[in-house]
Amino acid sequence: MKVSGILDVQEGYMPFHGYQTYYRIVGDHSSTKTPLVLLHGGPGSTHNYFEGFDDLAAQTRRPVVMYDQLGCGRSSIPDDAQLWQATTWVAELQALRTYLGLAEIHLLGQSWGGMLAIIYACDYHPEGIKSLILASTLSSAQLWAQEQHRMIRLMSPVDQVAIADAERQQNFTSAAYLTANQHFMEQHASGPVTDADPEFLRRSKHAGTTAYRVAWGPNEYNPTGTLADYEYTEKLRQLQVPTLVTSGTDDLCTPLVAKTMVDHLPNATWTLFPHSRHMAFIDETPVYMARLQRWLVAHD
């Protein structure tokens, strides 16, 4: 246990399938408030950006649990492509709940983390989920790809040609493509990181590039990996757990993607953040955290 100001931070490693999963818990570990568990995106994006939730834990004393999924960050990064599929990461989440004694939780998944939460909830019917928070995520890989390509058509002609050429040739290494993809991601996802950003965003990290490529694909708009057939829109109808969907107006998770989930979830609320991209908790931190705090209190 180490203490930073008034914030308790507990770090450790969970044995998992012969490897190690790094976890980080902040907040009051003796609190009676239901812990909030965070599932990062990617696959392979690491927990780092979730350290922005530390202030929520400090202000409310609610335990907040984050971890690096296998294949990235401070967790093991095995050289085994067969691992990079949903079943691995669901098993890891199940193991972490058992290892940390997380009988009742709120579960927040962002981007791929939201897909993981949906797969877990729909296919495994876990107990003890008091609420779901689906942050800038998706229920259909096909709809996601369709919407990304719609937004590509709004880019400059030069960038559109570079992306089209890369897709036609299946070669995502040219300078023109890399520049165009950077423009796309900065417009709809995040970045650029500057010296004015919080340390946790500037800190170097071990991104899970192999896990991302094998499980998803070469970029956000070409799902070709083990998750390419991810289609859970109709399955959402079975989820009775209270669900908060959050997204930004300039998000990879477009309003159509978000509304598709909301329309199929029996017990869902949607909050759209007007000045955000793919990480509203970074682009509009105070507003996002206030909304999240109201939600958690109402569903404790």
N, C-alpha and C positions, 0 to 999 in steps of 0.2 A: 504494500500500500504506500502510495506517496501522496502528499498533499500539496496542492498548488493554490495559494490563497485560501479561500473558503471552499474550494472545489476538491473533493476526493477523487482521485484517479487510480483505478486498479487495472493493471495490465497483466496478461498471462498468456499461456499457450495451452491449447487443448489437443491431446493426442487424437488423430483422426486418420484412419486407414493407413497407419504406418507413417503418417506425416504430422505436421503441426499446423494448427489454426490459431493465429494471433487474435486476441480479443482485448477490448478496452471498455471499461465500465466507469462512468462518471456519475456523480450525484451522491445522494445519501443512501448507502447500502442498507441501512436499517429502516428506511422509509416504508410506510404502509401503502404508498402510492404504487400503482401498477407500473412496472418497468416498460420503457419504450425501447424496442429492438429495431435497429436500423439495418437495412439490406442495401448495400451499395450497388451501383450500376456497372456497366461494362458489357459482358463479364470482364473483370480485370481492372476496374477503375480505382480500387483500394478505398479504405475508410476515410482517407485524409479529409475530404471536404465535409464529412460529417462532424468534424471537430467544431464546426460552427454551432452545433447543438449544445456545446458545453455551457454556454450562457443560460440556456433553458434549464439545464440541470442545476446550475448554481442558484438560479432565481427561484426555482420551484422545489428543489431537493428531490425531484423525481429521478430515479435511476435511469440512465440512458446507456444502452448496450450497443456497441458497434464492433465490427470485426472485419478482418481481411479474408475474403473468401479464398479457398484453396486456388492457387495459381497466380497470386499477386501479392504485392505489399510485403508485409513481414511474415506472412504465412509461407508454407512450403510452395515451391514452384517446380513440381515434378516434370520430367521430360517424358510424358506419357499422354499422347493425344487422346487416348480412349477415355480419359478422365473428364474431358471438357464437354459435359452434357448435363442436362437438368438434374438427372437422378443423383449425380455426385453432390451437387450443391444443396439439393433438398436433404439428402442424408446428413450433410454437414450441419445444416440448420437444426435438424432434429437432434443431432448429437450435442450441439451447443446448448439447446434448451435443457436437455437432461444434465449435462455437465455443470451448468450454472444454476440449476434448480429453478428455471423460469417457467413455473407452472401456469401463471397468468401473465399475459403481455398485451400491449398494443404493438402492432407490427407495421412498420413503415418501410416500404420498398420504393426506391427511386430508379426509373428507367429499367434496365435489366433486373434490378432488385425487385421492382414491382411485378415483373413477369414471374420471378421466383416466388413471390408471395402468392400470386394467383395460382400457380401450379400447385404449390403447397396446400393452399386452402381448398382448391377444387378437387384435387386427386387424392389427398391424404386425410382430409377431414380432421384436422388437428383440434384438440380440445384446448380451452384456455385462451383463445384469441378474443379479447374484449372488443377490439376494433381494428380495422385495416385502414391504413393511409396509403393510397396509391398515387405516388408523386411522379408526374411526367412519364407515365408508362404506357403500356399498350396491351390489348387483348388479342391482336391479330398481326402477325408478321407481314402478311400480304397487304393489309390496309396501311400499315406503317410504311412499307416500301412505296406504295402508291402515293401517299401523302408527301414523302420526301421528294419523289420525282416531280410532283406538282410544284413544290417550292423551288426545285432546281430550275424550273421553267421561268422563275422570276429573277434569276441571276443574270449577270452580264452575258452577252453572247459569247465572249471569249471563254468564260468559265463553263458555260453550257457545253460548248464544243469540246473542251478538255475532258469533262466528265463523260460525255457521250463516247468520245474516242477511247477512253480508258475502259468503259464498259464493253464496247464492241470488241476491243482487242484483249480484254481480260488482263490488262497490264496496268496496275495501279501504282506505278513507280515513276512516271514522267514528272518533270518539274512543273509542267502546266497543270497536270491533274492535282499534284500535291498542293499547289497554290489555290486552285479552285476549291478543293476539299477544305482547306483551311478557312477560306472565305465562308463556306457553307457552315462550318462548325462554329465559327465566331459569331455568325449571324443568329444561329438557332440553338447553340449548345452552351458554349462558355469561352472565356478568354478574350483577348490575350491577358496573361498574368503579368502584373506590374509590381514595382516595389511598394506601391500603396496597398496591395492586397494583404490579407492576413497571412501570417507565417505558414499556417497549415496548407494554404493554397500554393505558396511559393516553395515549400519544402520538396526536395527531390523524392521520388517514389519509384518503386519497382512495379510498373504497370504490367498487367497480364496480357501482353500483346498476343502471345500464342493462344491463350485461352479465348481471347476475343475473336481472333481470326478463325479458330476451329469451331467455336460454338456459334458465332454470329456471321462473320464474313469480313471482307476487306474494308468496309465502311458502313455508315448508318443506313444507306439506301440499297444495299445489296445483301440481304440475308440469304446466305448460301451454306451456312454451317449446320450443326446438329439441331439448332433452334429454328431452322428455316420453315418448318411445317407447324410452328407454334400457332395454334388457333383455339382460343378459349372464349370467344365472344359469347357463344350460346351457353357455355358452361357457367358463365357468370350468374345466370338465372338461379342457380342452386345456392348461392351464397347469401345467407340471411344476416351475416354479421354486419353491424353498422360500418359503413365505408365512406371515407372522405377521399374524393378525387381532387388532386391539385395539379394545376398546369399553368403555363404562361402563354401570353398571346402570341409570342414569337418563338414558340417552343418546337422542338422536334416532335413532341406530343402535341399535334395540332388540335384546335378545338373540335374537329371532327373525330379524331382519335379518342379524345377525352369524352365527348358526348356519347360516342358509341358504347363506351364502358358504362357510363351513367345510365343510359337507356336500358341496359340489360341487367344491371344490379338492382335487386329488389329493395335495398335499404341504403341508398347512396345519396350523398351531398357533394356538389361540385363547387370548388372555389377557383376562379380564374384570376390570375395575377396579371394586371395590365402592363407591367413594366418588366416582365421576366421572359427569360429563355428557358432552357432545360433544367435549371436549378433555381427555382424561385426562392428557396431558402438561402441562396447566395445573392441573387439579384435584388431581392426585396426582404432582407433578413428580418427587420423588426415586425413588419406586417405579417410575414409568414409565421413567425414564432408566436405572435399573438393569436393568430387563427388556430394554430396547432394546439396551443395551451387551452383555448376555449373548448376545442374538440375533446382533448384528453380528459379534462375535468368533467365534461358532460357524459363521458362514457367509462369513467372509472368504476 
